[in-house]
C-alpha cells in the first residue's frame, strides 16, 4: 500500500490509500461516532465492502446524465427517510460520477456529513476523488453547481481497475496525461499504482496551497475548458478523459499561437496524448461558435474567455483571450 497525505488549511489533512484491496480498510476510517453508512453507488458496480455497521445502498443511474440536481434531491430525501444524521457517514463507491454526486450530497445534506470516497475507476482515483471539489451538471454546462467538501479519507483500490472497460481506462489516461505538464515528469517507467500515487501527490500539493480554487488550483483544469465544452455539446458521448486529451492539444496550440511556447512543446503534448492511445483531433461536426459560447460559461471565465495555458513560467491561468483567436485554433485543428 502507498499512503499519500492531502494537507489542508488550519492543520487539517486526510489520507489517500493506494493499492490492491484498499477498500477493505474502510471501516477503520469511519468517524468515531458513526452509526449508519449510506453507500452511494451505481447498479453496474459490484464491489463488496467490509462494513461491520448498519448500512444501506443508494444506487444512482449510470452515466454522466446522473449528475444533476434531481439526483441530489432524491438522495437527500432517501437519507432523511432512512434517518441519516450528520454524525453518520456517506461512502461514494464508484467512478467520477459517483464521487462528484456523493460528495455534493454529503456537503448538502444537513449542511455537511462526513464522506469517504472509494473510487473504482482510474479517472476517479487520480482526479475526482481528491481535493474536495464536488458538483453536478446543468443543461447549460458541466459542474456548474457544487461545493467544496473534503473527504475523511480516500481509498484507491487498484484491484478494481482490472475489470475496467478499455474506454474507461482511456478516460483515466486523459487526466493522467495532464500531470505530465504539471510536474510529474516522465511517468512511463512506473507501475500503475506508482503512477496513480504520483498524480495524487501533485494534486495534493496544489490543493494544499489553494483549497478552494482562489488561484493556483485552477491549473488542475489544464485542458478542461475545451474538454468540458466538448462533453456538453457532444452530450457526453465523449468520455471525460477523451475530451480532456483533445483539450490539452488545443491548449498547446493556443499557447503556441500566443507565443507562450514553441513548436517542440506542442509536439510534446501530442506525443504524450498519443502514447496513452488518445485522440489529438476534434470530433467531426464541431461548430467553433457553439463551442466558444459554451466555453464562455466556464467557471474560470471571469475575464472573458479564460484558459489554463503552458508558458515560460509553467502552466497558469490566462484570461481575456480574444474569441477570434480561439476560433482560428478550432478551425485549424483536425477533425477525426
ZAMARGU-4260 file (C-alpha; in steps of 0.2 Angstrom, whole numbers, plus 5000, padded with zeros to 4 digits):
<rodrens>
0) 5000/5000/5000 | 5005/5018/4996 | 4998/5031/5008 | 4998/5050/5002 | 4993/5064/5014
5) 4982/5078/5007 | 4986/5093/5019 | 4973/5106/5020 | 4971/5123/5029 | 4971/5126/5048
10) 4981/5110/5051 | 4968/5098/5043 | 4973/5083/5032 | 4966/5067/5026 | 4974/5051/5020
15) 4973/5043/5002 | 4977/5024/5002 | 4983/5017/4985 | 4984/4998/4982 | 4975/4982/4979
20) 4960/4979/4991 | 4962/4996/4999 | 4943/4996/5000 | 4944/4983/5014 | 4951/4996/5026
25) 4935/5007/5025 | 4929/5003/5042 | 4945/5009/5051 | 4942/5026/5043 | 4924/5029/5048
30) 4922/5043/5060 | 4921/5038/5078 | 4903/5041/5081 | 4896/5034/5065 | 4881/5023/5067
35) 4875/5022/5049 | 4884/5022/5032 | 4875/5027/5016 | 4884/5019/5002 | 4881/5029/4985
40) 4885/5018/4970 | 4878/5013/4953 | 4870/4997/4948 | 4884/4991/4937 | 4897/4992/4951
45) 4899/4975/4960 | 4912/4978/4974 | 4910/4971/4991 | 4913/4982/5006 | 4918/4975/5023
50) 4906/4986/5034 | 4903/4979/5051 | 4890/4993/5054 | 4872/4997/5049 | 4872/5002/5031
55) 4861/5004/5016 | 4865/5006/4997 | 4858/5020/4987 | 4860/5017/4968 | 4860/5031/4956
60) 4858/5030/4937 | 4873/5026/4926 | 4882/5039/4916 | 4885/5057/4916 | 4867/5060/4915
65) 4865/5055/4933 | 4875/5071/4938 | 4860/5083/4941 | 4850/5091/4954 | 4836/5079/4953
70) 4848/5065/4959 | 4854/5076/4974 | 4836/5079/4979 | 4832/5061/4978 | 4847/5055/4988
75) 4844/5068/5002 | 4825/5063/5003 | 4830/5045/5004 | 4843/5049/5018 | 4830/5058/5028
80) 4818/5044/5027 | 4831/5032/5032 | 4837/5043/5047 | 4854/5048/5042 | 4862/5061/5053
85) 4877/5072/5052 | 4886/5060/5064 | 4884/5046/5052 | 4895/5044/5036 | 4892/5043/5017
90) 4903/5032/5006 | 4905/5035/4987 | 4909/5019/4979 | 4911/5021/4960 | 4919/5032/4947
95) 4920/5050/4945 | 4901/5052/4943 | 4898/5044/4959 | 4912/5053/4968 | 4905/5070/4962
100) 4887/5066/4967 | 4892/5058/4983 | 4902/5072/4988 | 4889/5085/4984 | 4876/5076/4993
105) 4887/5074/5008 | 4891/5093/5008 | 4872/5097/5006 | 4863/5085/5017 | 4861/5093/5035
110) 4874/5106/5028 | 4888/5093/5029 | 4890/5074/5033 | 4907/5065/5033 | 4911/5057/5016
115) 4924/5043/5012 | 4927/5040/4993 | 4931/5023/4986 | 4935/5027/4968 | 4934/5012/4957
120) 4939/5020/4940 | 4956/5027/4936 | 4949/5044/4932 | 4941/5044/4950 | 4957/5038/4958
125) 4968/5052/4951 | 4956/5066/4950 | 4938/5066/4955 | 4940/5059/4972 | 4955/5070/4978
130) 4953/5088/4983 | 4935/5090/4989 | 4928/5098/4973 | 4910/5091/4971 | 4896/5095/4959
135) 4883/5092/4946 | 4879/5097/4929 | 4866/5109/4922 | 4859/5109/4904 | 4870/5124/4901
140) 4886/5116/4906 | 4896/5104/4916 | 4899/5105/4935 | 4891/5122/4936 | 4883/5118/4953
145) 4893/5111/4968 | 4903/5114/4984 | 4920/5111/4991 | 4918/5097/5004 | 4934/5087/5009
150) 4933/5069/5012 | 4938/5060/5028 | 4948/5048/5018 | 4950/5041/5000 | 4953/5023/4997
155) 4960/5019/4979 | 4958/5001/4977 | 4968/4997/4962 | 4962/4979/4961 | 4945/4987/4954
160) 4954/4993/4939 | 4957/4975/4932 | 4939/4974/4926 | 4938/4991/4920 | 4932/4993/4902
165) 4946/4999/4890 | 4937/5015/4886 | 4935/5019/4905 | 4954/5016/4907 | 4957/5028/4892
170) 4947/5041/4901 | 4958/5040/4916 | 4973/5041/4905 | 4967/5058/4898 | 4968/5065/4916
175) 4985/5056/4919 | 4992/5065/4903 | 4988/5082/4911 | 5000/5078/4925 | 5015/5076/4913
180) 5014/5095/4912 | 5011/5099/4930 | 5027/5092/4937 | 5026/5074/4937 | 5040/5071/4925
185) 5040/5055/4915 | 5028/5043/4922 | 5032/5029/4909 | 5044/5019/4920 | 5032/5017/4935
190) 5020/5004/4939 | 5002/5009/4938 | 5000/5010/4957 | 5015/5022/4957 | 5008/5032/4943
195) 4992/5035/4952 | 5001/5039/4968 | 5012/5052/4959 | 4997/5060/4951 | 4989/5061/4969
200) 5004/5069/4976 | 5004/5083/4963 | 4986/5086/4966 | 4988/5086/4985 | 5002/5099/4984
205) 4991/5111/4973 | 4976/5108/4984 | 4986/5112/5000 | 4991/5129/4993 | 4974/5134/4987
210) 4960/5123/4994 | 4945/5132/4987 | 4952/5137/4970 | 4955/5155/4973 | 4971/5155/4962
215) 4984/5142/4958 | 4972/5127/4960 | 4965/5131/4943 | 4980/5124/4935 | 4972/5107/4938
220) 4960/5112/4925 | 4973/5111/4911 | 4964/5105/4896 | 4947/5106/4904 | 4940/5122/4897
225) 4938/5115/4879 | 4936/5097/4887 | 4921/5102/4897 | 4913/5111/4882 | 4916/5096/4871
230) 4907/5085/4883 | 4892/5097/4884 | 4890/5099/4865 | 4893/5080/4862 | 4880/5076/4875
235) 4893/5066/4885 | 4896/5054/4870 | 4914/5058/4873 | 4921/5052/4890 | 4929/5065/4901
240) 4947/5060/4898 | 4945/5058/4880 | 4938/5076/4879 | 4952/5082/4891 | 4966/5075/4880
245) 4959/5085/4865 | 4958/5100/4877 | 4977/5098/4880 | 4981/5098/4862 | 4970/5114/4859
250) 4978/5122/4874 | 4995/5119/4867 | 4991/5126/4850 | 4983/5141/4858 | 4998/5144/4869
255) 5009/5142/4853 | 4998/5155/4844 | 5000/5167/4859 | 5019/5165/4858 | 5020/5157/4875
260) 5028/5140/4870 | 5037/5134/4854 | 5033/5121/4842 | 5043/5107/4850 | 5032/5109/4866
265) 5016/5107/4856 | 5023/5091/4849 | 5027/5085/4866 | 5009/5087/4870 | 5004/5077/4855
270) 5017/5064/4860 | 5011/5062/4877 | 4992/5061/4872 | 4996/5049/4858 | 5006/5037/4869
275) 4991/5034/4880 | 4981/5029/4865 | 4970/5045/4865 | 4965/5056/4850 | 4973/5073/4847
280) 4959/5078/4835 | 4942/5086/4837 | 4926/5076/4834 | 4918/5078/4817 | 4905/5092/4815
285) 4911/5103/4829 | 4905/5121/4827 | 4918/5133/4834 | 4904/5147/4838 | 4894/5134/4848
290) 4910/5128/4857 | 4915/5146/4861 | 4898/5150/4868 | 4899/5135/4880 | 4917/5140/4885
295) 4911/5157/4889 | 4900/5149/4903 | 4915/5140/4911 | 4918/5144/4929 | 4935/5151/4926
300) 4928/5164/4913 | 4929/5179/4924 | 4939/5190/4912 | 4931/5184/4895 | 4937/5168/4888
305) 4949/5161/4901 | 4961/5146/4899 | 4974/5137/4908 | 4990/5138/4897 | 5008/5132/4896
310) 5021/5145/4896 | 5039/5150/4901 | 5034/5150/4919 | 5024/5134/4918 | 5006/5131/4917
315) 4995/5146/4923 | 4978/5154/4921 | 4977/5167/4906 | 4961/5177/4904 | 4954/5189/4891
320) 4958/5178/4876 | 4950/5185/4860 | 4936/5174/4853 | 4943/5176/4836 | 4960/5168/4841
325) 4951/5154/4849 | 4940/5151/4833 | 4956/5151/4822 | 4964/5137/4833 | 4947/5127/4832
330) 4946/5129/4814 | 4963/5123/4811 | 4963/5108/4822 | 4960/5092/4813 | 4943/5084/4814
335) 4943/5065/4815
</rodrens>
